[in-house]
Amino acid sequence: MRSFKIAVMPGDGIGQEITSPAVELVKEVARQSGIQLQWVNVPAGAQHYQETGDGFPESHFQEAASADAIYLAAMGLPDVRYPDGTEVGPQHDLRKRLQLYAGVRPCRPMPCLPLPLSDPRSKTLDFVIVRESTEGIFAEPRKHPLDNDGAAHNLTRVTRETSEKLFRFSFQLAERRKQRGLPGLVTCADKANVLSSQAFFRTIFDEISLEYPHIESEHQYVDAAALDFVRAPWRYDVIPTENQYGDILSDISAALMGGMGMTSSGEIGDNHAVFQPCHGSAPDIMGQGKANPTGMILSGALLLDYLGTRFDCPEATSAGQLLESATMAAYATGTLLPWELGGRSGTKEIVDLVGQQLTS
């Protein structure tokens, strides 16, 4: 039986409430698929900072980095800050120190939810944004040496090394999706008509595309992509893009699914990966049972798929597909409507119904 070590980081706020039940679902689907997961709890975040004075001790970072994958819920509290005013965000430390350059943001709505677009094609969207997560405009410190009372500056950094990795990751993802009957189209979303860094980004994309002649590729300016995310999002498959552009586009795609509570993500590098929902710690609804665990559950499915791909373990890939299918089947009953969408389905109701689908 294949065995994997998973570091679990519940973090703050509703992260503490959604982690345990989501872990139980991942455990169950792993058991059904014949793989063993060894879970290690790694405390970190704003609450840990309040309690100990250290939001992410080095020993805790090393424990997480030694795992085969990291399962992270939500980090940070709005009223807890470091002395310099920055938020307590160990997820950012993981992204930077482990060089998690590929931010995977799937857009696949659950059935039977009220969604913003009326076109029936919007109900069956299935595309993935691949956000470069270590460079771009977020690469350098917030304070630039040239900053003064009259001007502020941010440097946009795009390197060949990281861009090549990002694009190969995107084309290989499109290959796997094409094997499942999806289009196998990679769309580079950039601003190459204005910014030299983005023209460089596009040049590298074109070079890497030649390595994958069987995968269709195209360019699109990011503002046009934002328009098409509202007008015709069904045209997309895999969309690699710069850090800030990916940040914005992924929030639009979250709206297409009903909101941040429905969204999953993976932060993937050469040797490490973190999987977490895209929402925050939502301290305003802590302890009320209203937290939506869907993004956390689907992030668990992404984690399992990553284990299958990285470690050549088809059982893990099957487990990820089974967990995603069970989640979709739970929503397909038409009985689930999360609180943030106007319903009364909270953590327990959603987890219980997904669990029933797994065991039925």
C-alpha positions as CSV (number, residue, x, y, z in Angstrom):
1,M,0.0,0.0,0.0
2,R,1.4,3.4,-1.0
3,S,1.9,5.8,1.9
4,F,2.2,9.6,2.0
5,K,2.9,12.1,4.7
6,I,0.5,15.1,4.7
7,A,1.2,18.2,6.8
8,V,-2.1,19.7,8.0
9,M,-2.3,23.4,8.9
10,P,-5.8,24.5,10.1
11,G,-4.7,28.0,10.7
12,D,-7.2,30.6,11.9
13,G,-10.9,31.4,12.1
14,I,-13.1,29.0,10.2
15,G,-10.0,27.1,9.2
16,Q,-10.2,25.4,12.6
17,E,-13.8,24.4,11.8
18,I,-13.5,23.0,8.3
19,T,-10.2,21.2,8.5
20,S,-11.0,18.2,10.6
21,P,-14.2,17.2,8.7
22,A,-12.5,17.7,5.3
23,V,-9.5,15.6,6.5
24,E,-12.0,12.8,7.4
25,L,-13.4,12.8,3.9
26,V,-9.9,12.7,2.4
27,K,-9.0,9.8,4.7
28,E,-12.1,7.9,3.7
29,V,-11.6,8.3,-0.1
30,A,-7.9,7.3,0.4
31,R,-8.9,4.2,2.3
32,Q,-11.4,3.3,-0.5
33,S,-8.7,3.7,-3.1
34,G,-6.0,1.7,-1.3
35,I,-3.6,4.4,-0.2
36,Q,-2.4,5.3,3.3
37,L,-2.1,8.9,4.4
38,Q,0.0,9.9,7.5
39,W,-1.3,13.2,8.9
40,V,0.9,15.6,10.9
41,N,-0.6,18.7,12.5
42,V,1.5,21.8,12.1
43,P,0.3,24.8,14.1
44,A,0.8,28.3,12.5
45,G,-1.0,31.5,11.8
46,A,-2.3,34.5,13.7
47,Q,-3.7,32.7,16.6
48,H,-0.4,30.8,17.1
49,Y,1.4,34.2,16.9
50,Q,-0.9,35.5,19.7
51,E,-0.2,32.5,21.9
52,T,3.5,32.1,21.3
53,G,4.9,35.3,19.7
54,D,5.9,33.4,16.6
55,G,3.4,32.9,13.7
56,F,5.4,30.2,12.0
57,P,8.3,28.7,14.0
58,E,11.2,27.4,11.9
59,S,10.8,23.9,13.2
60,H,7.1,24.0,12.1
61,F,8.2,25.2,8.6
62,Q,10.7,22.3,8.4
63,E,8.0,19.8,9.5
64,A,5.7,21.1,6.8
65,A,8.4,21.1,4.1
66,S,9.3,17.5,4.9
67,A,5.8,16.3,4.0
68,D,4.8,14.9,0.6
69,A,2.1,17.6,0.5
70,I,0.6,20.4,2.7
71,Y,-3.1,20.7,3.4
72,L,-3.8,24.3,4.6
73,A,-7.1,25.8,5.6
74,A,-7.1,29.6,6.2
75,M,-4.4,31.9,7.8
76,G,-4.6,35.3,9.3
77,L,-6.9,37.5,11.4
78,P,-7.6,41.1,10.5
79,D,-6.8,42.5,13.9
80,V,-3.6,40.5,14.4
81,R,-0.5,42.0,12.8
82,Y,3.3,41.9,13.0
83,P,4.9,45.0,14.5
84,D,5.5,46.4,10.9
85,G,1.7,46.2,10.2
86,T,1.9,43.2,7.8
87,E,-0.5,40.3,8.3
88,V,0.5,37.0,9.8
89,G,0.5,34.8,6.7
90,P,2.5,31.6,6.8
91,Q,1.0,30.6,3.5
92,H,3.1,33.4,1.9
93,D,6.2,32.1,3.6
94,L,5.6,28.6,2.2
95,R,5.0,29.9,-1.3
96,K,8.2,31.9,-1.3
97,R,10.6,29.6,0.5
98,L,9.4,26.4,-1.3
99,Q,9.2,28.2,-4.7
100,L,5.6,27.2,-5.4
101,Y,5.5,28.9,-8.8
102,A,2.3,27.3,-10.2
103,G,-0.8,28.6,-8.6
104,V,-3.6,26.3,-9.8
105,R,-7.1,27.8,-9.7
106,P,-9.8,25.5,-11.2
107,C,-13.1,26.8,-12.2
108,R,-15.7,24.0,-12.2
109,P,-19.1,25.0,-10.7
110,M,-21.1,22.6,-8.5
111,P,-24.6,21.7,-9.8
112,C,-27.8,23.2,-8.8
113,L,-26.4,26.5,-7.5
114,P,-27.6,30.1,-8.4
115,L,-24.8,31.3,-10.7
116,P,-24.4,34.8,-12.1
117,L,-24.5,33.9,-15.8
118,S,-27.8,32.9,-17.4
119,D,-26.2,31.0,-20.4
120,P,-26.6,27.2,-19.7
121,R,-22.9,26.7,-20.7
122,S,-21.9,28.6,-17.6
123,K,-23.2,25.6,-15.5
124,T,-20.6,23.2,-17.0
125,L,-17.5,25.4,-17.0
126,D,-14.2,23.5,-16.6
127,F,-11.1,25.6,-17.0
128,V,-7.9,26.2,-14.9
129,I,-6.0,29.4,-14.2
130,V,-2.3,28.8,-13.6
131,R,-1.1,31.9,-11.7
132,E,2.6,32.4,-11.5
133,S,2.9,32.8,-7.8
134,T,6.5,33.8,-7.0
135,E,7.4,36.7,-9.3
136,G,5.5,39.4,-11.2
137,I,4.6,42.6,-9.4
138,F,4.5,40.8,-6.0
139,A,8.1,39.6,-6.3
140,E,9.9,42.5,-4.6
141,P,9.4,44.0,-1.1
142,R,6.5,46.5,-0.8
143,K,8.9,49.3,-0.1
144,H,11.0,50.3,-3.0
145,P,14.3,52.3,-2.6
146,L,13.0,55.0,-4.9
147,D,9.9,55.6,-2.8
148,N,9.4,59.0,-1.3
149,D,6.6,61.4,-0.4
150,G,6.0,62.2,-4.0
151,A,6.0,58.7,-5.6
152,A,5.8,55.0,-4.9
153,H,7.2,52.2,-7.1
154,N,6.8,48.5,-7.6
155,L,9.1,46.4,-9.7
156,T,7.6,43.7,-11.9
157,R,10.0,40.7,-12.1
158,V,9.7,38.0,-14.8
159,T,12.5,35.5,-15.2
160,R,13.1,33.0,-17.9
161,E,13.7,30.1,-15.5
162,T,10.4,30.5,-13.7
163,S,8.4,31.3,-16.8
164,E,9.7,28.2,-18.6
165,K,8.6,26.1,-15.6
166,L,5.2,27.7,-15.5
167,F,4.5,27.2,-19.1
168,R,5.7,23.6,-19.2
169,F,3.5,22.9,-16.2
170,S,0.6,24.5,-18.0
171,F,1.1,22.5,-21.2
172,Q,1.5,19.3,-19.3
173,L,-1.7,20.0,-17.4
174,A,-3.4,20.6,-20.8
175,E,-2.1,17.2,-22.0
176,R,-3.6,15.4,-19.0
177,R,-6.9,17.3,-19.5
178,K,-7.0,16.5,-23.2
179,Q,-6.7,12.8,-22.3
180,R,-9.9,13.2,-20.3
181,G,-11.7,14.7,-23.3
182,L,-11.1,18.4,-22.6
183,P,-9.9,20.8,-25.3
184,G,-6.2,20.8,-24.7
185,L,-5.9,24.6,-25.3
186,V,-3.4,26.8,-23.5
187,T,-4.2,30.6,-23.5
188,C,-1.4,32.9,-22.3
189,A,-3.1,35.9,-20.7
190,D,-0.7,38.9,-20.7
191,K,-0.2,42.6,-21.4
192,A,2.5,42.2,-24.1
193,N,1.3,45.1,-26.1
194,V,2.3,47.6,-23.3
195,L,4.8,46.1,-20.8
196,S,8.2,44.8,-21.8
197,S,8.1,42.3,-19.0
198,Q,5.0,40.8,-20.5
199,A,6.4,40.8,-24.0
200,F,9.3,38.8,-22.6
201,F,6.7,36.5,-20.9
202,R,4.9,35.9,-24.2
203,T,8.2,35.2,-26.0
204,I,9.0,32.5,-23.6
205,F,5.5,31.1,-23.9
206,D,5.9,30.9,-27.7
207,E,9.2,29.1,-27.3
208,I,7.8,26.5,-24.9
209,S,4.7,26.0,-27.0
210,L,6.9,24.5,-29.7
211,E,7.7,21.6,-27.4
212,Y,4.0,20.6,-27.3
213,P,2.9,20.7,-31.0
214,H,-0.1,18.5,-30.2
215,I,-1.5,21.1,-27.8
216,E,-3.2,24.2,-29.2
217,S,-1.9,27.5,-27.9
218,E,-2.9,31.2,-28.2
219,H,-2.4,34.6,-26.6
220,Q,-4.9,37.0,-25.2
221,Y,-4.5,40.4,-23.5
222,V,-5.5,40.1,-19.9
223,D,-8.1,42.8,-20.1
224,A,-9.8,41.0,-23.0
225,A,-9.6,37.8,-21.0
226,A,-11.4,39.5,-18.1
227,L,-14.1,40.6,-20.5
228,D,-14.4,37.0,-21.9
229,F,-14.6,35.6,-18.4
230,V,-18.0,37.3,-18.2
231,R,-19.0,37.1,-21.8
232,A,-17.8,33.6,-22.8
233,P,-15.8,31.8,-20.1
234,W,-16.6,28.4,-21.7
235,R,-14.0,29.0,-24.4
236,Y,-11.1,28.5,-22.0
237,D,-9.1,25.4,-20.8
238,V,-5.7,26.2,-19.3
239,I,-4.7,29.9,-18.7
240,P,-1.1,30.7,-17.5
241,T,-0.6,34.3,-16.4
242,E,1.4,36.7,-14.3
243,N,1.0,36.8,-10.6
244,Q,-1.3,39.9,-10.2
245,Y,-3.3,39.1,-13.3
246,G,-3.9,35.6,-11.9
247,D,-5.0,37.1,-8.6
248,I,-7.6,39.1,-10.3
249,L,-8.8,36.6,-12.9
250,S,-9.1,33.9,-10.2
251,D,-11.5,36.0,-8.2
252,I,-13.7,36.5,-11.3
253,S,-13.6,32.8,-11.8
254,A,-14.7,32.3,-8.2
255,A,-17.7,34.5,-8.9
256,L,-18.6,32.2,-11.8
257,M,-18.7,29.3,-9.3
258,G,-20.8,31.2,-6.7
259,G,-18.2,32.7,-4.5
260,M,-14.9,32.2,-2.7
261,G,-16.3,29.4,-0.5
262,M,-16.6,27.2,-3.5
263,T,-13.0,27.6,-4.7
264,S,-10.0,25.3,-4.4
265,S,-6.4,25.9,-5.2
266,G,-3.0,24.3,-5.3
267,E,0.4,26.0,-5.0
268,I,2.9,23.7,-6.8
269,G,6.6,23.8,-7.2
270,D,9.3,21.3,-8.3
271,N,9.4,19.4,-5.0
272,H,6.6,20.8,-2.8
273,A,2.9,21.7,-2.9
274,V,0.3,23.4,-0.8
275,F,-3.4,22.9,-1.2
276,Q,-6.0,25.2,0.3
277,P,-9.3,26.9,-0.3
278,C,-9.1,30.5,-1.7
279,H,-11.2,32.1,1.0
280,G,-10.0,33.8,4.2
281,S,-10.4,33.0,7.8
282,A,-13.8,34.7,8.1
283,P,-13.7,35.4,11.8
284,D,-17.2,37.1,11.6
285,I,-18.8,33.6,11.2
286,M,-16.6,31.6,13.5
287,G,-18.4,29.2,15.7
288,Q,-21.8,29.5,14.0
289,G,-21.6,26.4,11.8
290,K,-22.0,28.5,8.7
291,A,-18.5,27.9,7.2
292,N,-18.6,26.5,3.7
293,P,-16.1,23.5,3.5
294,T,-16.5,22.9,-0.2
295,G,-13.3,24.7,-1.2
296,M,-11.4,22.8,1.4
297,I,-12.8,19.5,0.3
298,L,-12.1,20.2,-3.4
299,S,-8.6,21.2,-2.4
300,G,-8.2,17.8,-0.9
301,A,-9.2,16.3,-4.2
302,L,-6.4,18.4,-5.9
303,L,-4.0,17.2,-3.3
304,L,-4.7,13.6,-4.1
305,D,-4.4,14.3,-7.8
306,Y,-1.0,15.9,-7.2
307,L,0.2,12.8,-5.3
308,G,-0.9,10.7,-8.2
309,T,0.9,12.8,-10.8
310,R,4.1,13.5,-8.9
311,F,4.6,10.1,-7.4
312,D,3.1,8.0,-10.3
313,C,0.4,6.6,-8.1
314,P,-2.8,6.0,-10.1
315,E,-4.7,5.1,-6.9
316,A,-4.2,8.6,-5.6
317,T,-5.4,10.1,-8.9
318,S,-8.5,7.9,-8.7
319,A,-9.1,9.0,-5.1
320,G,-9.0,12.7,-6.1
321,Q,-11.5,12.1,-8.9
322,L,-13.8,10.1,-6.5
323,L,-13.8,12.9,-4.0
324,E,-14.5,15.6,-6.6
325,S,-17.3,13.4,-8.1
326,A,-18.8,12.8,-4.6
327,T,-18.9,16.5,-4.0
328,M,-20.6,17.2,-7.3
329,A,-23.1,14.4,-6.6
330,A,-23.9,15.9,-3.2
331,Y,-24.7,19.3,-4.8
332,A,-26.6,17.6,-7.6
333,T,-29.2,16.4,-5.1
334,G,-30.4,20.1,-5.1
335,T,-30.5,20.1,-1.3
336,L,-27.3,22.1,-0.6
337,L,-27.2,25.9,-0.6
338,P,-24.4,27.5,1.4
339,W,-25.1,30.4,3.7
340,E,-23.2,32.9,1.6
341,L,-25.4,32.0,-1.4
342,G,-28.6,32.7,0.6
343,G,-29.1,29.1,1.9
344,R,-28.8,27.4,5.2
345,S,-26.3,24.6,4.4
346,G,-23.4,24.8,6.8
347,T,-20.2,22.8,7.5
348,K,-22.0,19.8,8.9
349,E,-24.7,19.5,6.2
350,I,-22.2,19.8,3.3
351,V,-19.7,17.4,4.8
352,D,-22.3,14.8,5.8
353,L,-23.9,14.7,2.3
354,V,-20.5,14.4,0.6
355,G,-19.7,11.6,3.0
356,Q,-22.9,9.8,2.2
357,Q,-22.1,10.0,-1.5
358,L,-18.7,8.4,-0.8
359,T,-20.2,5.5,1.1
360,S,-23.3,4.9,-0.9
